[in-house]
Amino acid sequence: MTARGLLIAAPRSGSGKTTITLGLQRALVRRGLTVRGLKCGPDYIDPAFHAAATAAPSANLDSFAMSDALLGQIAGDAAAGADIVIAEGSMGLFDAVPGPEGHTGASADIAALLGWPVVLVVDVSGQAQSAAAIALGCMHYDPRIRIAGVILNKVASERHRRLVAQGMERIGVPVLGALPREASLILPERHLGLVQAGETADLHARLDALAEAVAGAVDLDAVVTAAGPTALPPSASITPLPAPGRRIAIARDAAFSFVYPHVEAGWLAAGAELVPFSPLANEPPPGDCDACWLPGGYPELHAGKLAGAERFMAGLRGFAASGHPVHGECGGYMVLGRTLVDADGASHAMAGLLSVETSFAKRKMNLGYRRAVLEADGPLGRAGDALTGHEFHYATVIAQGEDPPLALVTDPHGSAPAPAGSRRGSVTGSFFHAIAVAG
């Protein structure tokens, strides 16, 4: 069985699509349906919430960084055996970067490729019938997709709802539900997005409250009916990124959690074994592993504790000294460096396996897709291999040090190739989050 699917999207960020997506997912699970969630774009946090809401794995679909075959593989895995897929868009429905048709990073690309109708979440605060003009524009902007209906969010009153609904009736788009302006429906956030699912207090109580609010305000039967057949493109067995080893020690705790589900799934499918360990619990990478991966996350919030984790630091240095590959992405890269300056300006000694020094006190947002060409053989591939991915961090490099770069990177907007990351012996790292080998 291949599940039918829907894409929950919005005209802009901040419209409430994450909370409504989670509420729909949980409400349908409580009805007895097998629900799978997926997230458009480069986002580590939302899929973990989807997994909590549905009690099933979630993953990312990224039309800029992934081939059609990989997108089909991920969507097919999610749709197999489920009753419905409730996918969540990123930013605005059509927000994109320069790229080939269908591979611009827009959520609309995913809806078009997989044939999923779109349910549009419209924040109607500060407007009434004018919200219909926004929905009408979304209906006609891209002929590849179909808007199946709208869910109104942040409705001030019953009178407000009626006025907005009149506008939607005029353009012929069904109103599937209307949620009030309610602060209790907002999940807590921090600088990279929502506070992670594993750190959110009373997570399942919050998800149940979202489900009850959505079930009381949205026609769930109409939502299920609006879902469309999943049109899978031809796919093959694809390993998105090469496995850095056969037995991979992977840091996993509140400081290191940003690993894409499709990357881990690809490593497992290729026969690798993942062995988690916790630096915050002062655990070293297990010595019987042949590679170590330090993911991104929030090491800047735990810099003092990491600096004092002597068993972890000594074990990490010993692991690298044995010649085994050690790679750090974003936050992991910061921990492999010499020092990390926290938000209060205090400097903490890190592993010193790379010469980079980073600071969270000097904050600057770095955000966007990247294409990286490797400068030397390493855990991500061979010299000259190209990878697609992204950066999203506020930390800055205050001293790059003497290590040669890991890769030359460009962005989709025509930037000149620039050196990025560091490498020394078997140790590599960068702020670049790899999504897939470039096609």
C-alpha positions as CSV (number, residue, x, y, z in Angstrom):
1,M,0.0,0.0,0.0
2,T,1.2,3.5,-0.8
3,A,-0.3,6.1,1.4
4,R,-2.1,9.2,0.1
5,G,-0.5,12.5,1.1
6,L,-0.9,16.2,1.8
7,L,1.5,19.1,2.1
8,I,0.7,21.6,4.8
9,A,2.2,24.9,3.6
10,A,1.8,28.6,4.1
11,P,2.3,31.9,2.3
12,R,5.1,32.8,4.7
13,S,7.1,31.7,7.7
14,G,5.5,32.2,11.1
15,S,2.0,31.3,9.9
16,G,1.6,28.4,12.3
17,K,2.1,25.5,9.9
18,T,4.4,23.5,12.3
19,T,1.9,23.5,15.2
20,I,-1.0,22.8,12.9
21,T,0.9,20.0,11.2
22,L,1.7,18.4,14.5
23,G,-1.9,18.8,15.7
24,L,-3.2,17.2,12.5
25,Q,-0.7,14.3,12.7
26,R,-1.5,13.6,16.4
27,A,-5.2,14.0,15.9
28,L,-5.3,11.5,13.0
29,V,-3.1,9.0,15.0
30,R,-5.6,9.3,17.8
31,R,-8.3,8.3,15.3
32,G,-6.4,5.1,14.7
33,L,-4.7,6.0,11.4
34,T,-1.1,5.1,10.6
35,V,0.4,8.5,9.9
36,R,3.9,9.4,8.6
37,G,5.4,12.9,8.7
38,L,7.9,14.4,6.3
39,K,9.5,17.9,6.3
40,C,10.4,19.9,3.2
41,G,13.8,21.6,3.3
42,P,16.9,21.5,5.5
43,D,15.5,21.2,9.0
44,Y,16.7,18.9,11.8
45,I,14.2,19.8,14.5
46,D,10.7,19.5,13.0
47,P,11.1,15.8,11.9
48,A,11.8,14.9,15.5
49,F,8.5,16.5,16.5
50,H,6.8,14.6,13.7
51,A,8.2,11.4,14.9
52,A,6.9,12.1,18.4
53,A,3.5,13.1,17.2
54,T,3.1,10.0,14.9
55,A,5.2,7.4,16.8
56,A,6.9,6.7,13.4
57,P,10.0,8.0,11.8
58,S,10.1,11.2,9.8
59,A,12.6,12.5,7.3
60,N,13.4,15.5,5.0
61,L,12.6,16.1,1.4
62,D,14.8,18.7,-0.2
63,S,14.3,19.5,-3.9
64,F,17.5,21.6,-4.1
65,A,19.9,19.1,-2.5
66,M,18.3,15.8,-3.6
67,S,17.7,14.1,-6.9
68,D,14.3,13.0,-7.9
69,A,15.4,9.4,-7.3
70,L,16.4,10.1,-3.7
71,L,13.2,12.1,-3.1
72,G,11.2,9.2,-4.4
73,Q,13.1,6.8,-2.2
74,I,12.4,8.8,0.9
75,A,8.8,9.5,0.1
76,G,8.2,5.9,-0.9
77,D,9.6,4.6,2.4
78,A,7.3,6.9,4.3
79,A,4.2,6.1,2.2
80,A,4.7,2.3,2.3
81,G,2.3,0.8,4.9
82,A,0.9,4.1,6.1
83,D,-2.6,5.4,5.8
84,I,-1.7,9.0,5.1
85,V,1.4,11.2,4.9
86,I,1.2,14.7,6.4
87,A,4.2,16.6,5.1
88,E,5.2,20.1,6.3
89,G,6.5,22.8,4.0
90,S,9.3,25.2,4.8
91,M,9.1,29.0,4.8
92,G,6.6,30.2,2.2
93,L,5.2,27.7,-0.3
94,F,7.1,29.1,-3.2
95,D,10.2,30.4,-1.5
96,A,13.2,29.1,-3.4
97,V,16.7,29.7,-4.7
98,P,18.0,29.7,-8.3
99,G,18.0,26.2,-9.6
100,P,16.7,23.9,-12.4
101,E,12.9,23.5,-12.7
102,G,11.7,21.4,-9.8
103,H,14.9,21.7,-7.9
104,T,14.8,25.1,-6.3
105,G,14.3,24.1,-2.7
106,A,10.6,25.3,-2.8
107,S,8.0,23.3,-1.0
108,A,5.9,23.6,-4.1
109,D,8.5,21.4,-5.9
110,I,7.8,18.6,-3.6
111,A,4.0,18.9,-4.0
112,A,4.4,18.9,-7.7
113,L,6.8,16.0,-7.9
114,L,4.7,13.7,-5.6
115,G,1.3,14.9,-6.7
116,W,0.2,15.9,-3.2
117,P,-2.5,18.6,-2.8
118,V,-1.6,21.5,-0.6
119,V,-3.5,22.7,2.5
120,L,-2.6,26.3,3.0
121,V,-2.3,27.6,6.6
122,V,-3.2,31.3,6.4
123,D,-2.4,33.6,9.4
124,V,-5.4,36.0,9.2
125,S,-4.5,38.3,12.0
126,G,-4.9,41.9,11.0
127,Q,-7.0,41.1,7.9
128,A,-10.4,39.6,6.9
129,Q,-11.5,39.2,3.2
130,S,-8.1,40.3,2.1
131,A,-6.7,36.9,3.2
132,A,-8.6,35.4,0.2
133,A,-6.5,37.5,-2.2
134,I,-3.4,35.9,-0.8
135,A,-4.9,32.4,-1.1
136,L,-6.0,33.2,-4.6
137,G,-2.5,34.2,-5.6
138,C,-1.2,30.9,-4.2
139,M,-3.8,29.0,-6.2
140,H,-2.6,30.5,-9.5
141,Y,1.1,31.2,-9.0
142,D,2.2,27.7,-9.9
143,P,0.1,25.6,-12.2
144,R,1.9,22.4,-11.1
145,I,0.2,22.3,-7.8
146,R,-3.4,22.3,-6.4
147,I,-4.6,24.1,-3.3
148,A,-7.1,21.7,-1.7
149,G,-8.2,24.0,1.0
150,V,-7.2,26.5,3.7
151,I,-6.9,26.4,7.5
152,L,-7.3,29.8,9.1
153,N,-5.0,30.5,12.0
154,K,-5.0,33.3,14.6
155,V,-8.7,34.0,14.2
156,A,-9.8,36.7,16.7
157,S,-13.5,36.0,16.9
158,E,-16.5,34.2,15.3
159,R,-17.3,37.5,13.4
160,H,-13.7,37.6,12.2
161,R,-14.0,33.9,11.0
162,R,-17.2,34.6,9.1
163,L,-15.6,37.6,7.3
164,V,-12.6,35.6,6.3
165,A,-14.7,32.7,5.2
166,Q,-16.8,35.0,3.0
167,G,-13.7,35.9,1.1
168,M,-12.6,32.3,0.7
169,E,-16.0,31.4,-0.5
170,R,-15.8,34.1,-3.2
171,I,-12.6,32.5,-4.6
172,G,-14.0,28.9,-4.3
173,V,-11.5,27.5,-1.8
174,P,-12.8,25.3,1.0
175,V,-12.1,26.4,4.6
176,L,-11.2,23.2,6.3
177,G,-10.9,24.8,9.8
178,A,-10.2,27.9,11.8
179,L,-8.0,28.1,14.9
180,P,-8.1,31.0,17.4
181,R,-5.3,33.2,18.4
182,E,-4.0,31.1,21.4
183,A,-0.6,31.5,23.0
184,S,-0.8,28.0,24.5
185,L,-0.6,26.5,21.0
186,I,2.9,28.0,20.5
187,L,5.9,25.7,21.1
188,P,9.0,27.1,22.8
189,E,11.9,28.4,20.5
190,R,15.6,29.2,20.7
191,H,18.1,30.6,18.2
192,L,18.0,27.7,15.6
193,G,14.3,27.2,15.8
194,L,12.0,25.2,18.1
195,V,13.5,23.8,21.3
196,Q,14.3,20.2,20.4
197,A,11.6,17.6,20.9
198,G,13.7,15.7,23.4
199,E,14.1,18.9,25.5
200,T,10.5,20.1,25.4
201,A,8.9,19.7,28.8
202,D,5.7,17.6,28.8
203,L,6.1,17.0,25.0
204,H,3.3,14.4,24.7
205,A,0.9,16.5,26.8
206,R,1.6,19.4,24.5
207,L,1.1,17.3,21.4
208,D,-2.2,16.0,22.8
209,A,-3.3,19.5,23.5
210,L,-2.5,20.5,19.9
211,A,-4.4,17.5,18.7
212,E,-7.5,18.4,20.7
213,A,-7.4,22.0,19.6
214,V,-7.0,21.0,15.9
215,A,-9.7,18.2,16.2
216,G,-12.1,20.8,17.7
217,A,-11.4,23.4,15.0
218,V,-10.6,21.5,11.8
219,D,-12.8,19.1,9.8
220,L,-10.5,16.1,10.0
221,D,-12.6,14.0,7.6
222,A,-12.3,16.8,5.0
223,V,-8.5,16.8,5.5
224,V,-8.2,13.1,4.9
225,T,-10.5,13.3,1.9
226,A,-8.3,16.1,0.5
227,A,-5.2,13.9,0.4
228,G,-4.1,12.8,-3.0
229,P,-2.4,9.7,-4.4
230,T,1.4,9.7,-4.0
231,A,3.0,9.8,-7.5
232,L,6.5,8.3,-6.9
233,P,9.2,9.1,-9.4
234,P,11.5,6.2,-10.5
235,S,13.8,5.5,-7.6
236,A,16.8,3.3,-6.9
237,S,18.7,2.2,-3.8
238,I,20.7,5.3,-3.1
239,T,23.2,6.0,-0.3
240,P,22.9,9.8,0.1
241,L,26.4,10.1,1.8
242,P,29.2,7.5,1.9
243,A,29.4,5.9,5.3
244,P,32.6,7.1,7.1
245,G,33.1,3.6,8.5
246,R,31.5,0.2,9.1
247,R,31.0,0.9,12.8
248,I,30.4,4.6,13.4
249,A,30.6,6.2,16.9
250,I,28.0,9.0,16.7
251,A,27.6,11.6,19.4
252,R,24.0,11.9,20.5
253,D,22.8,14.1,23.3
254,A,21.4,17.6,23.9
255,A,24.6,19.1,22.5
256,F,24.9,16.8,19.4
257,S,21.6,15.9,17.7
258,F,21.5,17.3,14.2
259,V,21.7,14.3,12.0
260,Y,19.4,13.9,9.0
261,P,17.3,10.7,9.2
262,H,17.9,9.9,5.5
263,V,21.7,10.0,6.1
264,E,21.5,7.6,9.0
265,A,19.1,5.4,7.1
266,G,21.5,5.3,4.1
267,W,24.4,4.3,6.3
268,L,22.4,1.5,7.8
269,A,21.2,0.3,4.4
270,A,24.8,0.2,3.3
271,G,25.6,-2.1,6.2
272,A,27.1,0.3,8.7
273,E,26.4,0.1,12.4
274,L,25.7,3.3,14.5
275,V,26.9,3.3,18.0
276,P,25.7,6.3,20.0
277,F,27.7,7.9,22.9
278,S,27.1,11.0,25.0
279,P,29.9,13.6,25.3
280,L,27.8,15.4,27.9
281,A,27.8,12.3,30.0
282,N,31.6,12.3,29.6
283,E,31.6,9.2,27.4
284,P,34.4,8.7,24.9
285,P,33.8,7.3,21.4
286,P,33.8,3.5,21.8
287,G,37.1,2.1,21.0
288,D,35.7,-0.8,18.9
289,C,34.4,1.7,16.3
290,D,36.3,2.7,13.1
291,A,34.9,6.2,12.6
292,C,33.5,9.0,14.8
293,W,30.9,11.5,13.8
294,L,30.2,14.6,15.8
295,P,26.9,16.1,14.6
296,G,25.7,19.7,14.9
297,G,23.5,20.8,17.8
298,Y,24.0,23.2,20.6
299,P,27.5,22.8,22.0
300,E,27.6,26.5,22.7
301,L,25.0,26.0,25.4
302,H,27.1,23.3,27.1
303,A,30.7,24.6,26.4
304,G,31.8,24.5,30.0
305,K,30.5,21.0,30.6
306,L,32.1,19.7,27.4
307,A,35.4,21.4,28.2
308,G,35.4,19.6,31.6
309,A,34.5,16.2,30.1
310,E,38.0,14.8,30.5
311,R,37.2,11.2,29.5
312,F,35.4,12.3,26.4
313,M,38.1,14.7,25.3
314,A,40.9,12.2,26.0
315,G,39.0,9.4,24.3
316,L,38.3,11.6,21.3
317,R,42.0,12.6,21.0
318,G,43.0,9.0,21.3
319,F,40.5,7.9,18.7
320,A,41.9,10.4,16.3
321,A,45.5,9.5,17.1
322,S,44.8,5.9,16.1
323,G,44.2,7.2,12.6
324,H,40.4,6.6,12.6
325,P,38.3,9.2,10.7
326,V,36.7,11.8,12.9
327,H,34.3,14.3,11.4
328,G,32.5,17.3,12.9
329,E,29.5,19.1,11.4
330,C,28.8,22.7,12.5
331,G,28.6,22.3,16.3
332,G,30.8,19.2,16.1
333,Y,33.3,21.3,14.1
334,M,33.4,23.8,16.9
335,V,34.2,21.1,19.5
336,L,37.0,19.7,17.3
337,G,38.7,23.2,17.4
338,R,41.0,24.8,19.9
339,T,38.5,27.1,21.7
340,L,34.8,27.9,21.8
341,V,33.7,31.3,23.2
342,D,30.3,31.1,24.7
343,A,27.5,33.7,24.7
344,D,28.9,35.3,27.9
345,G,32.3,35.7,26.3
346,A,34.0,33.0,28.3
347,S,36.6,30.9,26.4
348,H,36.6,27.2,26.8
349,A,39.3,24.8,25.6
350,M,38.0,22.2,23.1
351,A,39.6,19.1,21.7
352,G,42.3,20.9,19.7
353,L,42.2,18.4,16.9
354,L,41.7,21.2,14.5
355,S,43.2,24.7,14.7
356,V,39.9,26.7,14.3
357,E,38.6,28.9,17.1
358,T,35.0,29.9,17.2
359,S,32.8,32.3,19.1
360,F,29.1,32.4,20.0
361,A,29.6,35.8,21.6
362,K,30.2,37.3,18.2
363,R,27.0,36.2,16.6
364,K,26.2,36.4,12.9
365,M,23.6,34.4,11.1
366,N,24.9,32.2,8.3
367,L,22.1,30.6,6.4
368,G,21.8,29.0,3.0
369,Y,22.3,26.2,0.6
370,R,25.9,25.2,-0.3
371,R,27.7,23.0,-2.9
372,A,31.0,21.7,-1.6
373,V,33.8,20.2,-3.6
374,L,36.2,18.2,-1.4
375,E,39.8,19.2,-1.4
376,A,41.1,15.8,-0.2
377,D,40.1,12.2,0.4
378,G,38.2,11.9,3.7
379,P,35.1,10.5,5.5
380,L,32.7,12.5,3.2
381,G,34.3,11.2,-0.1
382,R,37.2,11.5,-2.3
383,A,39.0,14.6,-3.5
384,G,36.9,16.3,-6.2
385,D,33.6,14.8,-5.1
386,A,30.8,17.3,-4.8
387,L,28.2,17.4,-2.1
388,T,25.0,19.4,-1.6
389,G,24.0,20.8,1.8
390,H,23.5,24.0,3.8
391,E,24.8,26.1,6.6
392,F,22.7,27.5,9.5
393,H,24.5,28.8,12.5
394,Y,25.2,32.0,14.5
395,A,28.7,31.2,15.6
396,T,31.7,33.0,13.9
397,V,35.2,31.9,13.2
398,I,37.6,34.2,15.2
399,A,40.7,32.4,14.0
400,Q,40.9,29.9,11.2
401,G,44.3,28.6,12.1
402,E,46.8,26.8,9.9
403,D,44.8,23.7,8.8
404,P,44.1,23.4,5.1
405,P,40.4,23.7,4.1
406,L,38.1,20.7,3.8
407,A,36.3,21.9,0.7
408,L,35.6,24.8,-1.7
409,V,32.0,25.9,-1.4
410,T,29.6,28.0,-3.5
411,D,26.0,29.1,-3.0
412,P,23.1,29.0,-5.5
413,H,23.5,32.7,-6.1
414,G,26.7,32.6,-8.1
415,S,29.3,33.1,-5.3
416,A,32.9,32.5,-6.1
417,P,34.3,29.2,-4.7
418,A,35.6,29.9,-1.1
419,P,37.5,27.7,1.3
420,A,35.5,26.2,4.1
421,G,36.2,23.9,7.0
422,S,39.4,22.3,8.2
423,R,41.3,19.0,7.9
424,R,44.3,17.6,9.7
425,G,45.3,14.0,9.3
426,S,42.2,11.8,9.8
427,V,40.2,14.7,11.4
428,T,37.9,16.9,9.3
429,G,35.1,19.4,10.0
430,S,33.2,22.4,8.7
431,F,30.0,24.4,9.3
432,F,28.6,22.7,6.2
433,H,25.8,20.2,6.8
434,A,26.0,17.6,4.0
435,I,22.7,16.4,2.6
436,A,23.6,14.3,-0.4
437,V,26.2,13.6,-3.0
438,A,25.6,16.0,-5.8
439,G,24.1,14.5,-8.9
